[in-house]
Amino acid sequence: MNNKFVALTAAMAVAGAFVSSAAVARDQIRIVGSSTVYPYSQAVSEEFAKKTGGKAPVVESLGTGGGFKEFCKGIGEDKADIANASRAIKKSEYEDCTKNGVTNITEVLIGYDGLSIASSKKGVDFDLTKDQIFLGLSKEVLDKDGKLVANPYKKWSDIDKKLPDQAILVYGPPPTSGTRDAFVELAMHEGCKVAAGYKEKLAGLKGQEVEVKGKKVKADEQFIKDNCSPMRADGAFVEAGENDNLIVQRLESDPKALGIFGYSFLYENADKLKGTKVSGVSPSFEAIGDSSYGISRPLFFYVKNDHRKVIKGLDEFVAEFVSEGAFGKEGYLAERGLVPLADAKRKEVNAAAKKGENMGAPKS
C-alpha cells in the first residue's frame, strides 16, 4: 500500500476525531492530573496567557491516577491534552491509552519533589526513620509471634520511647493520588523492609515464588505489596482528598497532627509549617536535589501529541513549561518549590518536549 496514502489516512482519522457539534476545535488547553504538579502547571498557564494574550489553560486537580484515566479516554476536542503526574505512567495506564487510540505521547520530566511530612510550627519537632513511619501508618503489623495483626500503636512513643508522647494522627492523600503511590513506595515499602520482624520475614521468603493470577512472582515482593501498602483506616491516617491546601489548613488548626504532601506546599507555607526530619535530614532544595532526603521523587507531565496541531497554543505552552525561565535553576517554578534538573538533563528534556518525541510503552 502506498505509504503516502497510509499517512494521509492516519492524519484524516486524527482530524476526524475532533469533529463534533462545534465547527472548530476549542481554543483553550485542558490539563488534568496531579495535585502536586498543579501549582507548577497553574503558574505556567498564567505566564503563557500573559505572554501570548490567549486564554489560560484549564488545569484540573484530579490526582495522578485520575488524571491518567481522563487523559487516556481518547483523542478529540472533548478529551484532555496534558496529564500532570507525580510518578511515571504505569504500563497498565499506557495500555488503557493505547486501547483508546492515544498512542503518540511525550513524557516530560520537569524536576524533583520531596514528599514532605510536615506539622504546624506550634507542634513538637519530629525526626522519624522509615521503619517508624511504616509502623505508625501501616494497617497491619507483625506481632511478636510473626503474625499480622491490626496496628496496635496509638502514640508515636508506643513505637519508640524516644519519639513524642503524642497520638498518631496523619493527614494524607487518597489512593488516586500519585503522592500516595510515591509515599507507599518510598516510605512504606522501604520502611517495611527494615522494620523489626519484617526483615527476617522477607529474608525467609527470598528466592521463593508464589502464583498470582496465573503468574509466578517473587514471594518477598508480593508480601510487601500485599502487606506493606495498605494504610490505617482506624482514624490514625486520614485521607484528606486531592486538595493539599486542606491538609495545610488542618495542620494549622491542630498542632499535634502531621501531614503528607509535596515539598512545594511546605515551601509555600514555611511561615506556618515545619518539615519533619527523615533519618535526621530535613526536606529542602539541597537535600532533595542530592537525594540525601530519603523521600523524594520525579515530577512529570504527558502531552497528547495528536492534539498539538489542533488545539491552539499547545506547542507554545509546552515550550513555555520547559523554558529556562520556567523550569531552569533561576526559573519561576523554582521559586515555587520545584527542584530543577541538572543543566544537561534540562537541555535534553527541552529538546524532546518541543520535538514531541514519542515515549513508547513503559516497561512496568
C-alpha positions as CSV (number, residue, x, y, z in Angstrom):
1,M,0.0,0.0,0.0
2,N,1.3,3.5,-0.8
3,N,2.9,5.0,2.3
4,K,1.6,8.5,1.5
5,F,-1.9,7.1,1.4
6,V,-1.4,5.4,4.8
7,A,-0.1,8.7,6.3
8,L,-2.9,10.7,4.8
9,T,-5.5,8.2,6.1
10,A,-4.0,8.4,9.6
11,A,-4.0,12.2,9.6
12,M,-7.6,12.3,8.5
13,A,-8.6,9.8,11.2
14,V,-6.9,12.0,13.9
15,A,-8.5,15.2,12.4
16,G,-11.9,13.4,12.3
17,A,-11.7,12.7,16.0
18,F,-12.1,16.4,16.6
19,V,-15.3,16.8,14.6
20,S,-18.1,17.4,17.0
21,S,-21.0,19.8,17.3
22,A,-18.5,22.7,17.2
23,A,-17.2,23.8,13.9
24,V,-13.7,24.4,15.1
25,A,-11.5,22.8,17.9
26,R,-11.5,24.6,21.2
27,D,-9.0,27.4,21.8
28,Q,-8.3,26.5,25.5
29,I,-5.8,23.8,26.6
30,R,-7.2,21.3,29.1
31,I,-4.8,19.8,31.7
32,V,-5.7,17.2,34.3
33,G,-3.9,15.2,37.0
34,S,-1.5,15.5,39.9
35,S,-2.3,17.9,42.8
36,T,1.5,18.2,43.4
37,V,2.2,19.3,39.8
38,Y,-1.0,21.5,39.8
39,P,0.6,24.7,41.2
40,Y,3.5,24.5,38.8
41,S,1.2,23.9,35.8
42,Q,-1.0,26.8,37.0
43,A,2.0,29.1,37.2
44,V,3.0,28.2,33.7
45,S,-0.6,28.7,32.5
46,E,-0.7,32.2,33.9
47,E,2.7,33.1,32.3
48,F,1.6,31.5,29.0
49,A,-1.6,33.6,28.9
50,K,0.4,36.8,29.8
51,K,2.9,36.3,27.0
52,T,0.5,35.1,24.3
53,G,-2.6,37.1,25.1
54,G,-4.5,33.9,24.8
55,K,-6.7,32.1,27.2
56,A,-5.0,30.4,30.2
57,P,-5.3,26.6,30.1
58,V,-7.9,25.0,32.3
59,V,-6.0,23.0,35.0
60,E,-7.9,20.3,37.0
61,S,-6.5,18.6,40.1
62,L,-7.7,15.0,39.8
63,G,-4.8,13.2,41.3
64,T,-2.2,11.3,39.1
65,G,-4.3,8.2,38.7
66,G,-7.5,10.2,38.0
67,G,-5.6,12.3,35.5
68,F,-4.3,9.4,33.5
69,K,-7.8,7.9,33.5
70,E,-9.1,11.1,31.9
71,F,-6.1,11.6,29.6
72,C,-6.3,8.1,28.2
73,K,-10.0,8.3,27.2
74,G,-9.1,9.1,23.6
75,I,-8.4,11.8,21.1
76,G,-10.8,14.7,20.4
77,E,-11.7,18.2,21.5
78,D,-13.7,16.8,24.4
79,K,-10.6,15.0,25.7
80,A,-7.7,16.3,27.8
81,D,-4.5,17.4,26.2
82,I,-2.0,17.1,29.0
83,A,-1.7,14.9,32.1
84,N,0.2,16.1,35.2
85,A,1.8,13.3,37.2
86,S,3.8,12.9,40.4
87,R,5.1,9.5,39.2
88,A,5.8,7.9,35.8
89,I,2.8,6.4,33.9
90,K,2.2,2.8,34.6
91,K,2.2,0.1,31.9
92,S,-1.5,-0.6,32.6
93,E,-2.4,3.1,32.2
94,Y,-0.4,3.3,29.0
95,E,-2.3,0.2,27.7
96,D,-5.6,2.0,28.5
97,C,-4.4,4.9,26.4
98,T,-3.4,2.6,23.6
99,K,-6.8,0.9,23.6
100,N,-8.5,4.3,23.1
101,G,-6.2,5.4,20.3
102,V,-3.8,7.5,22.4
103,T,-0.5,6.1,21.2
104,N,1.7,9.2,20.5
105,I,2.7,10.6,23.9
106,T,5.6,12.7,25.0
107,E,6.8,12.2,28.6
108,V,8.3,15.4,30.1
109,L,10.3,15.2,33.3
110,I,10.1,18.7,34.8
111,G,12.1,18.3,38.1
112,Y,12.1,16.7,41.5
113,D,9.9,17.0,44.6
114,G,10.3,15.8,48.2
115,L,7.3,14.0,49.8
116,S,7.2,16.2,52.9
117,I,5.9,15.2,56.2
118,A,5.1,18.4,58.0
119,S,3.4,19.8,61.1
120,S,2.4,23.2,62.5
121,K,5.3,25.4,63.7
122,K,3.4,25.2,67.1
123,G,3.9,21.5,67.3
124,V,6.8,19.4,68.6
125,D,9.8,18.5,66.4
126,F,9.8,15.1,64.8
127,D,12.6,13.0,63.4
128,L,11.3,9.7,62.0
129,T,13.1,6.8,60.4
130,K,11.3,5.0,57.5
131,D,10.5,1.9,59.7
132,Q,8.9,4.2,62.3
133,I,6.8,5.8,59.6
134,F,5.8,2.4,58.3
135,L,4.9,1.1,61.8
136,G,2.9,4.2,62.6
137,L,0.8,4.1,59.4
138,S,0.5,0.5,58.3
139,K,-2.9,-1.0,58.5
140,E,-1.4,-4.2,60.0
141,V,1.9,-5.0,61.6
142,L,3.6,-8.2,62.7
143,D,3.3,-9.2,66.3
144,K,5.9,-10.9,68.4
145,D,4.8,-14.3,67.0
146,G,5.3,-13.1,63.4
147,K,1.5,-12.9,62.8
148,L,-0.2,-9.9,61.1
149,V,-2.5,-8.0,63.4
150,A,-4.4,-4.7,63.3
151,N,-2.0,-1.9,64.1
152,P,-1.9,-1.5,67.9
153,Y,0.2,1.7,68.1
154,K,-1.8,4.6,69.4
155,K,1.0,7.0,70.1
156,W,4.4,7.6,68.4
157,S,6.0,6.8,71.7
158,D,4.4,3.3,71.5
159,I,6.8,2.6,68.6
160,D,9.9,4.2,70.2
161,K,10.0,5.8,73.6
162,K,12.3,8.5,72.2
163,L,9.5,9.7,69.9
164,P,7.0,12.3,71.1
165,D,4.3,11.1,73.5
166,Q,1.6,12.1,71.0
167,A,-1.3,10.4,69.4
168,I,-0.6,9.2,65.8
169,L,-2.7,11.4,63.5
170,V,-1.6,12.0,59.9
171,Y,-3.5,13.6,57.1
172,G,-2.5,12.4,53.7
173,P,-3.5,11.8,50.1
174,P,-6.1,9.3,48.8
175,P,-5.3,6.2,46.6
176,T,-5.9,8.1,43.4
177,S,-3.0,10.4,44.1
178,G,0.5,10.0,42.8
179,T,1.7,11.4,46.1
180,R,0.1,8.4,47.8
181,D,1.7,6.0,45.3
182,A,5.1,7.5,45.8
183,F,4.8,7.6,49.6
184,V,3.8,4.0,49.7
185,E,6.8,3.0,47.5
186,L,9.4,5.3,49.1
187,A,8.4,5.3,52.7
188,M,6.1,2.4,53.5
189,H,7.8,-0.3,51.4
190,E,11.3,0.8,52.3
191,G,10.4,1.1,56.0
192,C,8.7,-2.4,55.8
193,K,12.0,-3.9,54.5
194,V,13.9,-2.9,57.6
195,A,11.3,-2.9,60.4
196,A,11.7,-5.4,63.2
197,G,10.4,-8.8,62.3
198,Y,9.8,-7.9,58.6
199,K,13.5,-8.0,57.7
200,E,13.6,-11.6,58.9
201,K,10.3,-12.5,57.3
202,L,11.4,-11.2,53.9
203,A,14.8,-12.9,54.2
204,G,12.9,-16.2,54.7
205,L,10.8,-15.6,51.6
206,K,13.7,-14.6,49.3
207,G,14.2,-16.9,46.4
208,Q,10.6,-18.3,46.7
209,E,7.8,-17.8,44.3
210,V,4.0,-17.6,44.6
211,E,1.3,-17.7,42.0
212,V,-0.8,-14.6,41.5
213,K,-3.5,-14.5,38.8
214,G,-1.8,-17.4,37.0
215,K,1.7,-15.9,37.0
216,K,4.7,-16.7,39.1
217,V,6.0,-13.8,41.1
218,K,8.7,-13.3,43.8
219,A,7.3,-14.2,47.2
220,D,9.1,-11.4,49.1
221,E,8.0,-8.7,46.7
222,Q,4.4,-9.9,46.8
223,F,4.4,-9.9,50.6
224,I,5.5,-6.3,50.6
225,K,2.8,-5.4,48.0
226,D,0.1,-7.1,49.9
227,N,1.0,-6.3,53.5
228,C,3.1,-3.2,53.5
229,S,0.9,-1.0,51.2
230,P,-2.4,-0.6,53.0
231,M,-2.7,2.4,55.2
232,R,-4.5,2.6,58.5
233,A,-8.3,3.1,58.4
234,D,-8.8,3.4,62.2
235,G,-8.5,7.2,62.3
236,A,-4.8,7.5,62.7
237,F,-4.4,8.1,59.0
238,V,-7.0,10.4,57.4
239,E,-7.4,10.7,53.7
240,A,-7.8,14.4,53.1
241,G,-8.6,14.4,49.3
242,E,-6.7,15.8,46.4
243,N,-6.6,19.4,47.6
244,D,-3.3,19.6,49.6
245,N,-4.3,23.1,50.8
246,L,-6.9,21.4,53.0
247,I,-4.1,19.4,54.7
248,V,-2.2,22.7,55.4
249,Q,-5.4,24.1,57.0
250,R,-5.8,21.1,59.2
251,L,-2.2,21.2,60.4
252,E,-2.7,24.9,61.2
253,S,-5.7,24.1,63.4
254,D,-4.2,21.0,65.0
255,P,-0.5,21.3,66.2
256,K,-0.5,17.7,67.1
257,A,-1.2,16.4,63.6
258,L,1.2,15.6,60.8
259,G,0.5,15.9,57.1
260,I,1.9,14.4,53.9
261,F,2.2,16.4,50.6
262,G,4.7,17.7,48.0
263,Y,7.5,19.9,49.1
264,S,6.1,22.9,47.2
265,F,3.2,23.1,49.8
266,L,5.7,23.1,52.7
267,Y,7.8,25.7,50.9
268,E,4.9,28.0,50.2
269,N,3.7,27.7,53.8
270,A,7.0,27.9,55.6
271,D,5.6,30.7,57.8
272,K,3.1,28.3,59.2
273,L,4.6,24.8,58.9
274,K,7.8,23.0,59.5
275,G,9.2,19.8,57.9
276,T,9.7,16.5,59.7
277,K,13.2,15.1,59.5
278,V,13.6,11.7,58.0
279,S,16.6,9.9,59.5
280,G,18.0,13.2,60.6
281,V,17.5,15.1,57.3
282,S,15.0,17.9,56.8
283,P,13.3,18.4,53.4
284,S,15.0,21.2,51.5
285,F,16.0,22.1,47.9
286,E,19.5,20.8,48.5
287,A,18.6,17.6,50.3
288,I,16.0,16.7,47.7
289,G,18.4,17.6,44.8
290,D,21.3,15.5,46.1
291,S,19.0,12.6,47.3
292,S,20.1,12.9,50.9
293,Y,16.4,13.4,51.8
294,G,15.1,9.9,51.6
295,I,11.5,10.5,50.4
296,S,11.9,12.3,47.0
297,R,10.5,11.7,43.5
298,P,10.5,12.9,39.9
299,L,7.6,15.0,38.6
300,F,6.2,14.8,35.0
301,F,3.6,16.0,32.5
302,Y,2.5,14.0,29.5
303,V,1.4,15.5,26.2
304,K,-1.0,14.0,23.7
305,N,0.9,14.7,20.5
306,D,-2.1,14.2,18.2
307,H,-3.6,17.4,19.8
308,R,-0.5,19.6,19.2
309,K,-1.5,20.9,15.8
310,V,-5.2,21.1,16.5
311,I,-5.5,22.6,20.0
312,K,-4.5,26.3,19.8
313,G,-1.3,27.1,21.8
314,L,-0.5,23.6,22.9
315,D,3.0,23.7,21.4
316,E,3.7,27.1,22.8
317,F,2.5,26.0,26.3
318,V,4.9,23.0,26.3
319,A,7.7,25.3,25.1
320,E,7.0,27.7,28.0
321,F,6.9,24.9,30.6
322,V,10.4,23.6,29.5
323,S,11.9,27.1,29.1
324,E,14.8,28.2,31.3
325,G,12.7,31.0,32.6
326,A,10.2,28.4,33.9
327,F,11.9,25.1,35.0
328,G,15.5,26.4,35.0
329,K,17.6,26.9,38.1
330,E,16.6,30.6,38.3
331,G,13.1,30.0,36.9
332,Y,9.8,31.0,38.4
333,L,8.9,27.3,39.2
334,A,12.0,27.0,41.4
335,E,10.6,30.0,43.3
336,R,7.5,27.9,44.0
337,G,9.4,24.8,45.3
338,L,10.4,22.8,42.2
339,V,13.8,21.2,42.5
340,P,15.4,21.8,39.0
341,L,17.0,19.1,36.8
342,A,20.8,19.2,36.1
343,D,21.8,21.5,33.2
344,A,22.4,18.8,30.7
345,K,19.2,17.0,31.5
346,R,17.1,20.2,31.2
347,K,18.5,20.7,27.6
348,E,17.7,17.1,26.8
349,V,14.1,17.4,28.1
350,N,13.6,20.7,26.4
351,A,14.5,19.3,23.0
352,A,12.4,16.2,23.4
353,A,9.4,18.1,24.7
354,K,9.4,20.6,21.9
355,K,10.0,18.0,19.2
356,G,7.2,15.8,20.5
357,E,9.2,12.6,20.9
358,N,7.0,9.5,21.3
359,M,7.9,7.9,24.7
360,G,6.8,4.4,23.6
361,A,5.4,1.8,26.1
362,P,6.8,1.8,29.6
363,K,8.5,-1.4,30.9
364,S,6.4,-1.6,34.1
